[in-house]
Amino acid sequence: MFGRGKKTFEKINTPEKIQSIAANTHLEPIILRGNVIPNEEDNHDIPYCADGYYFRKGTFSKALAKLVDKHWNMAGGDEKNFFFLTLNDVVEHAMALRLKRQDGCMKVIFYDPNATLRHKTFLLSEPGLAEHITDEDLRIRYYKGVLMNIDDSKKSVDECDIQFFGSSHSTQFKFLAEHTGHVDHPLFR
């Protein structure tokens, strides 16, 4: 994982190593339309399913708090990475969110690749504090979105932990579910 303070650049420090990594990286590793990752090696698709927390305007904090609570007890140094997709009218916007345990606390790291100055890190001493991080703090505008765990893939969409915040009706999130591969999950059927 590349990032500030990482030692990755010490290991991947030649043009050959960079080309090798790029050759083994899918162009769109996160947007998994159709619920598969293309595998060019043998022309077979690799199934990919992941947990998804869908939220409507004003409920991002609740979704984040639920994720922090769920992952609070992971080992120190462990991290979970999330694809963060929002929808504003018909414009999609992709961002990243990382939860990392460190010294008995949890870092919540937000990154917007289109506005790098919006990179923010919050240090939480207890899980309940996550609910105080708002979309205004991150300066994001949306009317619905999804946080999708990209570290823990499942073999089937039925195994995914899907939760809704701000609406209990899956029809409110159907468009986003088509982008994340969750359309075949029981909550969307």
Order of alpha helices (4+ residues) and beta strands (2+ residues): alpha-alpha-beta-beta-beta-alpha-beta-beta-beta-beta-alpha-beta-beta-alpha
